[in-house]
Amino acid sequence: PSWVRSGEIGPAPRPPPPPPPTSSLSSRPVETSFGPSSLSRPPMPTSLLAFFGARVAGVMLHELAHAASARALGLHAIVRLGRWPLLCGSSTSVPAASLSAAALIRHAGWVFSLLLAGAATMAWLAGLAAAPLLAALWTVALDAISSDAMGWVPATTQSASAATTFFCGNFGLLLLEAQHSKRAKEILAKMIRVTMMRGAQSAGIASYRSVGTQLLGSRFRVVNGKRTDLCDKLMKKCGNLLAPASIRAPQFFQGHTRFATTSIAALPGCHPHQWVPRRQASVWSEQPSGQWLLDPAASLETFITHNGDLDFFEVHGVVYPLGDLQKLLAALLHAPCTADVDSMCVAGLLDLLRTAGMWHASARHGYLYGGLKDEGNLASQLPRMWSAATLAAVAESFEATWCEVLVKRNLWRDGKVVAPRVATDVEAASDVRSAMLEAMLSGKGRDRLNATPHGLQDDALTAFVGAAIDAFFYQDLVTAARQLLGGAVGSFGLCLSCSIDGSRELIIGARGQTMSIAFYPLIGAIAWGSESAATKAGMDFSKP
């Protein structure tokens, strides 16, 4: 009011406002949030960087806990990190783990992450850790509890060998009676439609057809279009193969549907796979009569269908990852890898391991498993490995010595070797093997071998010769499949075939993936598949 003057009675003047806080670097605002007052709150960008860094470290340590527990159990673990910057969807898979081992490995992860977050909390309360570190480690711990302990897996997780994750599938049919050949196409079409639920981007079928005395492989593969039906497209392409007049029982058809998980959906990645194309080979085969027959120009090729993942392969204690395995197979087989998918290595391994009756393939097998057994990691020695010409020369020395052994023992007459059957007279067969081993390590056989640029020293040479001869006598399709699965790390639903065994043998195998087999005695058929429902495709048919 106008009557209020200085020195007069009236309201006391308000105190002047306090001075603004100084911006000196020496001053520090008091921390009012819960926690130690001695810790300052960093600027927001620094806090975010600290959180992301701690999150990445926490996730890596969590997956390392899984891998370490697997290693302690003598198992190989495959760690896959998720998307940056939070690494959501990271996973560790242990393909060969039993149920009890898998449970132990799974629980080791969340227990470790929980303990790590608890330790970070204690450090934070003691003023030794920052809040971003604490928040990051607790997010990792909560993720670990939800996934490892409670079983909730986010959709972004891609576990290479989880038994509950399927992205492709096998199917197949063995027809035993020619009179039911007209049903083959319909049964296979039903199997394809069921198996397509596991992946419908591409599909293929392979079989072997008789041409004279040879079995020639036929393979048909298709990639689905935007507005096409995968089953109809494949059936149309392989119509001649499935025509009743073309089927000669017994005959099998191995098929596969695929969903590309780690590569594009293109024809090179489509099953059935084949590493080495069809070629001619000198093949010795044992007949039911007990004779050994030589086919100097047999048609040789293999096909595989594979559901799962091949992650590593072990040779002489060295575990080769997929990239190194591709290079090693290309150097040994002297043929390039035509598709950058893991299943191509399964095809290459079958070419490498199926050697019985073939000196060229047996010499190659003996070189790897005998001559190079003490050479360590072979991935760094690829330029020093045998060339195709050296392998051919070494194989020729075995072939020539083998014929001499047979003639000397009066087992060769008119191009036939009359020898005891391995299955009924193992001792006699072992006698022939011993004679071959002695001939290759001394006399003309040794001279022939030394005339080749094999480059092996005495102990390695002896090991090579023994391994090559064993491969010639014993490394059939069944043994090859066992050796493949014995050295492989991953998950497998497999169908393996070879043209020289196509009239009598087919391999169906599984580890870490399911494979079902159904028998139809009334129509003379056997069906198999990754989906058990697909094997029921023949239930609507009965014997006429």
HELIX and SHEET records of a PDB file:
HELIX    1   1 MET A   44  ALA A   72  1                                  29    
HELIX    2   2 LEU A   99  LEU A  125  1                                  27    
HELIX    3   3 ALA A  131  ALA A  144  1                                  14    
HELIX    4   4 ILE A  145  ALA A  149  3                                   5    
HELIX    5   5 ALA A  178  ARG A  183  5                                   6    
HELIX    6   6 ALA A  184  THR A  195  1                                  12    
HELIX    7   7 MET A  196  ARG A  198  5                                   3    
HELIX    8   8 LEU A  230  LYS A  237  1                                   8    
HELIX    9   9 GLY A  239  LEU A  242  1                                   4    
HELIX   10  10 PRO A  244  SER A  246  5                                   3    
HELIX   11  11 LEU A  267  GLY A  269  5                                   3    
HELIX   12  12 LEU A  322  LEU A  333  1                                  12    
HELIX   13  13 ASP A  342  LEU A  353  1                                  12    
HELIX   14  14 TRP A  359  GLY A  366  1                                   8    
HELIX   15  15 TYR A  367  GLY A  371  3                                   5    
HELIX   16  16 LEU A  378  SER A  380  5                                   3    
HELIX   17  17 LEU A  382  ARG A  384  5                                   3    
HELIX   18  18 ALA A  388  LYS A  408  1                                  21    
HELIX   19  19 VAL A  426  LEU A  441  1                                  16    
HELIX   20  20 GLY A  443  ASN A  450  1                                   8    
HELIX   21  21 ASP A  458  TYR A  474  1                                  17    
HELIX   22  22 LEU A  477  GLY A  487  1                                  11    
HELIX   23  23 SER A  499  ASP A  501  5                                   3    
HELIX   24  24 SER A  532  GLY A  538  5                                   7    
SHEET    1   A 2 ILE A  78  ARG A  80  0                                        
SHEET    2   A 2 SER A  91  SER A  93 -1                                        
SHEET    1   B 6 GLN A 214  VAL A 223  0                                        
SHEET    2   B 6 SER A 202  VAL A 211 -1                                        
SHEET    3   B 6 GLN A 251  ARG A 258 -1                                        
SHEET    4   B 6 CYS A 168  LEU A 175 -1                                        
SHEET    5   B 6 ALA A 525  GLY A 529 -1                                        
SHEET    6   B 6 SER A 516  TYR A 520 -1                                        
SHEET    1   C 4 ARG A 279  GLU A 286  0                                        
SHEET    2   C 4 GLN A 291  LEU A 300 -1                                        
SHEET    3   C 4 LYS A 416  VAL A 418 -1                                        
SHEET    4   C 4 TRP A 412  ARG A 413 -1                                        
SHEET    1   D 4 VAL A 318  PRO A 321  0                                        
SHEET    2   D 4 THR A 302  VAL A 315 -1                                        
SHEET    3   D 4 ALA A 488  CYS A 498 -1                                        
SHEET    4   D 4 ILE A 507  ARG A 511 -1                                        
END                                                                             
